[in-house]
Amino acid sequence: MKRKLVSGMMAMAMMTMLLSGCGNGGADNAENAPAADAGTQKTENQPAAETSAAGNDTQEAGGKDSIVTEPTELTFIFADGDDGAKQSMNTIVDKFNAAYENITVTIEPGNGGAYSEFIKTKDSVGEFPDVMEMRDTAVYVRAGKLAPLPDDIVSLFKTTTAFDGVTYTAPLAGENTNGIIYNKSYFDEKGFEEPKTYDEFLALCQSIQDAGDMSPLVVGGQDIWHMGFWFYKAYNDQVLSQDEDFIKHCYEGTKTFADDTIKNTFTELQDILQYAQDGWVSTPDAQITTFLVNDMATMMYSGTHMFSQIEQADPDFEMGWFAIPSPDGKTRLVGGGGASGLAISAEAAQDPNKKAAAEEFIRFFYAPENYCIYCQTLSAIPSTVADPALDVSPVFQEVIDATASADKLSPMWNSMTGDNELPPDFRNFTYKTLIEVLQGTRDIDSACEELVKTWNVGMESFNPVTGVGIE
């Protein structure tokens, strides 16, 4: 049988480097929380399902505990435009192929950056892969191209995204978690401490402003997507804390964007962003690092992708990180698994051997000793309940720990799917309206009126509840 093998001493050396520092993690840090009925779910803190991939790499076809009844081949495609992704995926696949004698996973090139179009083309010519990194999940679920994942795989993750209660993807990493990145040296100099409550956070901002050395916050308002970080923080605090299906209820007509919780969202942002630097609305996101490392601002609110940018801008800059507490005292973060991730094709799942092999590959991939390779290489926040042992910076570890202990993890509102999927362009209109409110050119009541009008127009051409605009 044709087998994909690790070739040469160079590949073996690369695997050894990737494996160093990886070890078995545990589920001790995962927070207990009930799973939602649909949409993004936070799974119960329970032991990972007992599978052959968890510490037993000896099960092979033909043995008493065989996974398949005959030699089985799987095709696997992922977005290989990133060298780290390519390196880690090849290493894990090689490990799997070495462990399972009669299962062969063959990686097919993923066409670099044009991945979504590539998958669409493969589907159109009848070459849809058996296992794949799936990004446009909603589209392929609606088309019936993906197979549901079994409960034991779903339970491996802190959160998953479900469609009508069914999960189709195993998230490759946690969503990019936003938080306050701050000048730790300045905090130490002034005796400032990380706030434990929302009121303490506002008091901290006021203390920094009173000191007069620099602005408390730097905001990159020229890029409206940057404003999305701030909007979702308050929206999560005020709206989703009261109604996780608010968008669905707006489609149904039982809620509108004139709701008091939306008004409270604007009010929370007015309270916080009064501490932004002068000219924040004309500052691009690309410049906020400059403000931070040059003592022009003390704090920024952004994702973990900023860590490397800050280190490159000033290797000696000492940064700290904390989550902004919600007004009700809880910690709500962007994180956990979104709708994208590893998926199995519905066609492959019709073959019992391919189905068993594909599910076993996913279990193997997310076993801590293997998943560590992916997370370590890509500096990814683990999405699994069992934490793989990673060698990361202390500040990055703080973020990982925060996602494990948070009261609520969820994707950004524009990443939600199913009945909570936003109409096209509504997100950006909301952010533009937010800027008008923060600048004082529009009051909150008129802002809500405009949001209601724009929502109603968008709903005429897109409404997942009624099926309008759903391909």
N, C-alpha and C positions, 0 to 999 in steps of 0.2 A: 504493500500500500504506500502510495506517495505520502511523504511526511515532510512538514516544514520544520527544519532543524536550525539550531543556533549554529552559525557558521564561523569557524575559526577562533583563535585565541583572542582576537580583538573584541568580538562580541561577548565572549566569556568575561573578559576584563571589564567591559562596560556594565554587564549585569552585576558583577561583584561590587562595583562602585555604587550602583543604584540600590543594592540590597543592604549596604552598610548603613547602620542607623535605623533600619526598619525592624520592627518587632511586633509582638502581639499586643494589641490594645485591650481595653476593657470597656464595659458599659457603665462603670460606676459613676461617670460624670453626667450621664444623660438625665434630663429632667422629666419627671412623670407628668404627662398631660393627656387628656382624652383626645382621641382622634376625631376630627370633624367628619360629618357624613359625606362630604364631597369637597372638591377643591383641594387646597393645600392641607395636608394632614400632619399632625404631630403624633408619632406612634407612641404606644405605651412603652415604658422602660421595662423591657422583658428580655430574657436571654435570647440571643440569636438562635434561630432555628437550627436544630442539629442536622447538618448536611455533610456530605462527603468532602466538601471543600474545606470544612473547618477542622484542620489538623489531620486529615487523612488523604494523602495524595496517592494511595496505593490502589484505589478502586479502578478497575479497568474492565473493558468489555470482555466477557467470557468468564469472569470471576463470579463468586456467589453473590456479590453486591454490585454487579456491573451496572453502569449507567445506560449502556446501549446494548442491543442484542446482536448488532452487526457493525462492521466498520462504518463510521459516519463522518462526513465532511461538512463543515460549516464555512460559509463566506462571511467575512467581517469587514465592515467599512467604517472609518471614523474620519473626522476632520483632521487631516494630517499637515495642515499648513504651518503648525507650530512644531518646531524641532523637539521640544520637550514632550509634547503629546506623542509624536511619532516614536521617540526613543522609549518612553515608558510603556506604551501599548505593545510594541514589539517584544519588549522584555517579558511582560506578563503573558502574552500569547505563547512565547517560547516555553515559559514555565508550565503553562497548561498542557501544551502538546507533549512535553516530556513526562508529565504526570499521568496522562490518560492515553494508554497505548492505542486504543481503537477509535479515538476521536481526534480529528485534525481540524484545527481552525486556521483558515488561510486568509491573511490580510490582503485585501485588494486596495490599490491606491485610491485615496480620497480626493484627489484633484485640488489639493491646497486650499486656497481661500474661497473658491466658488463652490462651497460644499452643498448648500441647499439646492442649487441648480443641478449639481452633479447627481444627487440622490433622485431628484425629479426625473432626470434623463434616464438613470438606471431603471426606474420604475416604468417609464414609458416604453423601453425596449425589452421589457420582461426580464431584467437582471436585478431585481430588487434583492438586496442581500438578506441572508438568514438572520444575522445579528448586525446592529448598526448603532452608531451614535445618532440619535434622533433629535432634531432641533425644532422642526415645524410640527410638533406633536399633534396639535389640534387638527391640522389639515389631514394627516394620515390616519388619525383615529376616525374622523368623519368618513374617510374613504374606505374604512374597514381593512386597512393594510397592516395593522399591528395586533399582536396577541396580548391578552391580559397577563400580567405577572402573577404568579402564585403568592399566597399570603406569606409564606415563609421568607420569600425574597423581599416583599414589601416591608416586613417587620424588621429588616436589617437597617432601615433608615430612620433618621430623626423626623423627617417630613417627606411626604411625597405629594404629587399632584394627581388628583383623580378626575376622571370624566364620568359623570353619573355614577360615582361610587366605585369605579374601576380604575386601577393604576396600570399604565402601560410602559412606564419608563423608570429605570433605576438611576437616580441623579448622580452624575459624575462628581459633583462637588457642591458644597453649599453656595448659596447666592452670595454675592459680594456684600459683606456686612458693613453698614455705615456706622460711624461713631465719631466721637471727638478725638482728633489727633492734636496734641498740645505740646507747647514748649516746656519740657520738664525742668530745665535749668531755671527758667523764669519762675515757675511755680515754687521751686525750692527756695529761690532767692527771696520771694515775697511771702513764703509760708502758706501759699494756697494749697488746698487739698481737693482731691477729686470729690465731687458732690455725690451724696448718697440719695438725695431727693430732687425732684423737679424745682422746688423752691430754692434749694441750695444752689442749683445750677444757675438760676436767674440772679441770685445774690452774688455768686462768683463773677458773673459777667459784669455786674454793677461795680464790684470791688476792683476789677481790672480797669474798667473805664475810669473810676475815681483815681486810680494810681496815675493815669495820664501818660504812661510810657508807650502804649500801643493800643490798637483797637482790640476788644475782646475776641471778635470773630472776623474771619475773612470769608467772603461769599463771592462765588464766581457767577454772578447773575446774568452776565452777557450770554452765557450758554444756558438756554432754558432747561435743558436736561439736568443741569446741576441743581436748578431749583426743585427738580423732582425729588432729590434726596431729602430736602427739607420738607416739601409738601407731604411726602409719604410718612415721614416721622410723625407729623401732627395728625394726618388722616388716620394713621394706625392708632394713635392715642385716643382720638375723639370719635371716629366713625366706626372703625372695625371692632373696637372694644365693645361697642353697643350692638353692632349688627354685622356679622362677618359676610352676610349675603346682601349688603347694601346695594351693590350694582344690580344684582338680580332683581331686587325689589323695585329699583328704578325702572327696569325694563317692564316689570309687571304693572307699574303705575301706583304701587302702594307707598313708595317713597320718592322724593325729588331732591334735587340739589339746593333746594331752599330749606332743607331740614336743619334743625338747630345744631346737629352735630357737625354739619359742614360749616356753619357760622362759627362754631367753636374752634374748628380747624384753622380758619383765618385768624381768629383772635389769638390762639396759641402762637402762631407764626409772627404776628405783630409783636407779641411780648418778647420773643426771642430775637428777632432780626432787627430790633431797634439798636442792637449792639454790634451790627455789622459795620465794616469800614466805610468811610465816605466814598461815594462813587462805586458801590458794590454792583450796581446794575450794569455798569459798563466794564466790569472786570471779567475777563475770560477765565474759565476754569484752569487753563494752562498757566496762569500767573499766580494762583493761590499759594503754590509752594514757595514762590519768591517772597511773598508776604510773610510766610511763617518763618523761614530760615533767616530772614533779614530783620527780624524783630520789628516788623510792621504790624503784626497781628499775633495774638497768643494762641488761638485755637482755630481749627477748621473742622467742618463736618463732611466726611467723605468716606470712601471705601478703602479696603486694604490695598488696593492697587496703588495708593499714594505712598505707601511705605518705601518702595524702591525709588520712586521719584524724589522723595525727600532725602534719602541716603545718597543718591547721585548728586543732588544739588549741594549738599553739605554733609560729608561723611562724619563730621564731628557733632552734628546736631543731635541732641538728646531728646527723643520724643517719648511721650506717654500717650495712653489711650484710655478712654472710658466711654461707656454707653450713657446717653442722656436718659435719666429715669423719666417714666411717664408721670403725668400729674397725679394719677391714682396710686403711685408707688410701685407699679409693676415695670418690668423690663421687657420691651417689645423691640425686636430687632429684625432687620432684613437678614434672612439666612435660611438654612435648610435647603431642601431640594426643590428646584423649580420643575417646569414641565419637560425640560430636555433631559437627555440621559441615554443609557443603553436600552435598546428595545429589541424585541424578537418579532420577525415578520409573521403575519397570520398564516401565510402559505407554509412557512417552515414548521409552524406549530401543528399543521395537519399531519405531519410525519411524526409518529411517536418517538422515533430515535432522535430526529433533529430537535424536537421539542425538549426532550430530556437532556440532550447534549448542550443546547443553547442555555437552558436554565442553569445547568451545572457550571457552564462557563461564567455566567453572571455571578453565581455564588462564589466561585473561585476568585474572580476579579476583585470582589469586595471583602474577601478574607483579609484581616488586618495586615498580615505579612506581605500580601500582594498589593493591596490598595495603597499601602504606604509608598510604594514605588511611584505611583501616579501622583499622589498628593505632594510628596517630597520634590519631585521633579518640576511640578507646575506651581508650587507654592499655593496649593488649593486647600480650602477649608474642608475637612472631611464631612461628608454627608451622612455617614453611618453612625449608628448607636455605639458600636464598639470603636473606640478611638485608636487608630493606628499610631504607633510610636514614631513621632516626627522630630527631626532636629531643626527647630525653627528659632527665630529671634524671640526674646522674652515678650516684646510688645505684640508680636503676631500670636504667640501662645495665649496672651490675654484675650484676644479676640476669639480664639478657638474655645477657650474656657467659658467666655461669655455666651457664646451660642449654645453651649451645652447646658448652661444654667438658666437661660432666659425663660421668662414666663410664656413668651410667644415668639415663634419664628414664622416668617412668611415672605414670599417673594414681593417685589415691588408691584403696585396695583396694576401696572401696565403689562405685567407678566402673568397675570391670572387668566385662567381659561374657563371654558364651559359657559355657564350662565353668568359668570362674573367677568367675562371678557369685555374690555372697553370698545366703544365704537371707534373707528379710525379717526385720528386727529383730535379726539376729544382731550387726550392727555395734554398735548401742547397748548391747546386753548385754555385749559385750566391753569397751567403754569403762567401763561401770559396774563391771565386775569389776576392771579396771585400777585404778580409784580405790580400791577396797577393798584391793588389794594395796599401793598406795602409802601408804595410811593405816595399814597394819599390822593391819587387821581380818581379813585372809585371807592365808594363805601361798600361795606360787606353786603348789605341788602341788595344793592344794584348788581353786585358781582354775582350773587346767587341767582338773581333773575336772569342774567345773561347765560349763566351755566345751564339753567333749566331750558332756555330757548335753544341753545346749541345742542343740548342733549336730545331734545325732542326732534330736531332736524336729523341728527345722526341716527336716531332710532328708526327713522323711516326706511333707511337702507341697510341697517344692521341691527338685528335683535335675535340673539341666540335662544331666547326663551320661546319665541314664536317661530324661529327658523328663518326669518327674513335675512337675506344676505349670507347665509351659510352655504358654502359650496358642498 
